[in-house]
Amino acid sequence: MIRRLTVATSLAVLAAAVPLTALAAVAPQSAPGESNLGFLLAGTALAWAGFFAYAFYVGRKNRELRRDIEDLQRTLAERDK
């Protein structure tokens, strides 16, 4: 599930970044290196998307671990009675 979400997020960011890179390639250059601005934006967007996908994944795993710990504590408490 997480892999699908990560892939979908990456594809959405790439789809949003493609028109920006196309505009950057068509825009007239006034100084060398300005045409790479679209690629910089796309790379930054992908990095942030990856960060948020990872943060979501870690948060979800943290919640699952907390539930498991609570279940184990409940089981131990019932066994000790």
C-alpha positions, 0 to 999 in steps of 0.5 A: 500500500505504501509503495503504491502511494509513494509511486503515485505521489512521485508520478503526480509530482513528475506530471506537475513538473513536466510543464515547468521544465518545458517552459524553462526550455522554451524561455529565452536564456539571458544567462548560462544555466537558467534553463536548468531551473525547471529541473531544479524545481522538479528535483526539489519537488521529488525530494519533498514528496519523498520526505513526506511519503517517508514521514507518513510511512514512519508515522504509520509504523509508529502507530502500529508499534504502539498498538502492538505494545498496548496489546502486549501489555494488556495480554501480560496484565490478563495473564498475571491476574 
